[in-house]
Each structure stands twice: as C-alpha cells, then as structure tokens.
C-alpha cells in the first residue's frame, strides 16, 4: 500500500544551516499494516510523514501509494489517498461548524459538491451510529459547534473524519502529544478500534515508547534520516522500553536523545 524508495531531503542546502533530514530512506507497508514510528530529536520522523503527504517535494527517490507514483503530485492531489491527524487538536476540524457539518464535509471528501440540501435525515442517522465508536456521547450532540468541544473530543472527531471515507493510508502525526495522559489513552484506544475495524494501512508517529510498543503490528525506529530498527511479530510483542533502548544504542552507536520520550 505504501512504498518509499530511497528518498532524500535536505533543507537549506548550501548554507551554514544545511540539514539532511532524510538520507536514502526506504520503507514498505503492506495493506492493513499498522506501523508505529519513533526516534530521537531530528531523526526525520515528521519529515518522512510530510514527504509522504506531499507537504514538500523530496530531492531524490520515489513514493508510491497503492501502486500509484505520487512523487510528483502536489499535497492536495494526494489528499484523495490520505487521511491525516495532526498533533494540534484544533487543526483537523472547523470550529464554527456543527459536528454533523464537519462529518458531512469529511464524507464528501473527493466528491463533487452541488447546491442540494446539506444533510439528509439518513445521513444524520448514519453519523450518529459512526460517533458511537468514540464513546464520548457526541452522537447526541450533532448540532453542537465543534469549538465547544474539549481538545480530546476534537481529536477523536478528527480521527473519525480522517477515516470516514476509507483512505489508502492513514497518517497520525503525534496525534495524542497535546492531550493529557487519560485523554491520550482514550484516543489511542479509539485509534486501535478504527484501524482494526476498517483494516487501515497506518503510520503513527509517537514520542511515547510504551505507546509505540503497545500499539500497531510493527515498530520502526529512525535515526539520522534512516530506519535503523524494524521490529514486528513476536519480537515486537516481547519488547520492553529497556530492550528497545539497548537495540537503538547497538544499531546507531549512540544514546537515544529525546527527553520527552524517555520521561513519558
């Protein structure tokens, strides 16, 4: 479902601030794989996600989604393949619109929009059923303005919207980092439910090592713009934070440098 082949990305090339963010990175995801991504500061995690989403063009290499070469496509042209949830809960929803209106926009993503009546009774009933998976009582608040919701409620709603029209690829960019621990755990639980139910191919960046180990079917660790660890199956199930740090040190030849990850 996703093929990243030898991609490179350098920022501020030819200046004193030159930084190679991606250094010949390759990654293959089969359909339905749920991969968690972790790495130290400046490892290239978000750069990789942004490259896949088309936020910026790569310097070299190719990116394929479901067999389609999207390397030269702009961000908005890739949007039909991708669902994305950002770190900031305010980014994925329209605060001044109602819950049902936000869902209607997400449902119509990639389709022609005319001037007919906005939301039908059948659609409203469908939205109520969909919202029940969040277990937040939002199915009874369809006409509430999204701006009145808490950060956790908005992030859960954004997650639902991103997966409403089943994307080829779901990108989760530290989508629980801005939430308190209890709310973050709830959103992660919902993430697991939706990904498993819809068999979504998913890349989830997290700064939390325990979350990276506990969720998904595969874990990759990045360092210096490359993937240095790729762990799946029984090996992943047996992983501990201590074992992961030990493997990182062996593979990279250095200590893990991300205080937020170590302290979480």
N, C-alpha and C positions, 0 to 999 in steps of 0.2 A: 504493500500500500504506500510506503514511503521509501525512496531510495535517494540517499545523499552520497554523491560520488566525488571524493577528493576536492572539497570546496576550500577556498582560501578567502580571507577577508582581512585587509589591513586598513586601519584608519590613520588619517594624517600622514599618508605616505610621503617620504622625502623631507619630513620636518623633524625637529627635535622631539616632537610628541608622537612619532610613529609608533603604532601598536598593532602587532599581528594578533588578531582576535581569534581567527580560525586558521588552522595550519594543516591543510590536507585532510580535513575531517571526512570520514565516510561512515554511513550508518544505514542499515536496512531494517525496516519494520514490516512484518507480515500483517495481514488483515486481522484485526481484533487484538493485537498486542497492546498491552498497557505498560509503557516504559517510564520509569521514574529516572530523573536526571539530577545528579548532584555534583558539586565541585567547589573548589575554593574561590576566593575573590579573583575575578578576571580570568576565570577558566574558559569562558566562551559560551556558557550555557544560554544566556539570553540572546547573544549574537546569533547562535545557531537557530533559535526559535524565530528570531526576526528575519533571518535569511530564508527560512522555510516559508514564512508568511509573506515574504516579498517586501518587507519594510525597506530593505536596501538590497541592491544587487551584489552578488558575490564577484570577486575578482577573477576567479577560475573555478572550474568544476561544474557539475550538473545536479539538478534537483528534479526528481520525478515523483508525482503523486498519482497513484493508481495507473501507472504506466504512461502518464502524460508528462512530457518535458515542460515544466513550468519555470525553468530558469530565467527565461526572458520575459515572463509575464509580470505585469505591474501588480501591486498589492490588491487593488480592487478586482482585478481579473482572477486572482487566485481565491478570492473570498468564497466563490461557489464551491470550492473543495474543502474549505477550512472553517471550523468553529474555534473561537478563541476566548479565553477568560484571562483577564489581566490581574495584576496584583492589587490595583486600586478598585475597590467595590463600586466606585462612582462611574467607572468608565464604560461599563457594559450595558447600561440602561439609560432611558430618558426620564429624568427625574420629574418633569412636569406632566408626564403622561400617566395614564392609569395602568395598572398591572395587565389588564386584558389588552390594552392598546399596545403595550410593549411586546406581549406574546404574539399579537396579530402581525406586528412588523417582522418579528423573527420567523413566523410561519410563512410569510410571503417572500422571504429572502430568496433572491434569484429568479423571482417570477415577475411577469408584467403586472403592473398595478393600474387599475382603472378608477372610475369615479363612482362605482357602485357602493351600496351601503357598507360601512366599515366592518362590523362584526355581527354575524348571524347568531341566532339562538343556538344552533347546532355547534357552532364554533365555541361559543361561550361554555356550553356543557363540556365540550372536549377539553378546554383549558382547565376547567375545574378538576377534571379527572387527572390531567397531567400534573397539576400542582400538588396533588395528594402525596406524590412520592417525596416531596420536600419535608412533609410532616411539620409544617410551620403554620398551618391554619390559613394560608394565603388563598386557598380555594374559596373561602368565604369573604374575601376582600378584593374581588376582581376590579371594583371601581375605585379602589384607593390609589392615590397618587404614589408613585414609586419613591419619590423624595421623602415620604413619611416613614419609609421602612428603615430598619437598622442596617448597618454595614453587612452583617451576616446574612440577613434576609435578602438584601440586594445581590450579594454574591451568589447565593443559592439560586435566585431567579435568573441571574446572568448565565449560570451553568446550564440551567434548563433551556434557556433561549438559545445558547450556543449549540445545543444538541437536538433542538426541536425538529429541524429538517436534518436528518442524519448526515453529518459531514463525512467526507472521506477520511479526515484527520482532525482530531481534537487537540488543541494546544492549550496547556494550562501553565501560565507563567507565574509561579509562586502565588497561586490564587488564594491561599489561606494566610499569607505572610502578614497581612494587615489586620487580621482578626485575633480576638482573644482566644486562648487555648481551647475553651469549651466550644465556642462557635466554630473554630477551625476544625475540630474533631467532627462536628456535625456536618460541615460542608464536605469534608473528606469522605465521610460515610455515604453521603448522598452521591458524591462523585463515583465511588465504587459501584453503587447500585445502578446508576445510569449507564456507566461504561459497560458493566456486565450485561445489563438487560438489552442494550442496543448493539452489543458486540462492536464497540467503537475502537478504532485504532487511535491510541492516545499517547502523547508525550507530555509528561508532567515534570516541570522543574520545581524543586523544593530545596529550601535551605535546611530542612529538618531531616537528619539522618534516620531517625526512627520511622518517620513517615515514609521515607524512600524505601526502607526495608520492608515495612508492613504492607505497603500498597503496591499494586501492579504485579505483573508476571515476570518483569525483567528490570534490572537496575544497571544504569551506566554511569560511570564517573569520569568527569572531564578534568583535564589539566593542560594548561598551555595551548589551548585551542584544539586539543585532540581528545579522543576517547582512550583512556588507559585501562579501564576496567569494564567488563561486560559480563554481568552475572545473572543467571536465570535458573529456573527449575528448582531442584532440591538444594542446590548450593545457595540460592537466594533465601529459601525458607529457613536455612540454618544460620544465616548471617546474624552477627551482632555488630553494634557500633564499634566495639573494640577490634573485632576481626576486620571490619571494613577499613578502619584507620590503618591497621597493620598492612593490609593489602595495598592501600594507597601509597604508603611510605615505600614499600618494595618496588611498586610499579613506577613511581615518579622520582624516587631518590631524594624526597624532601618531606617535611612535615606538612600536614593539612593546615592550610591558612584560611580559616573562616570562623571567626569567633562566634558569630551568630549560630552557625551550625553546631559547633561544639558545645555551646551553652544551652541549646534548646533541649 
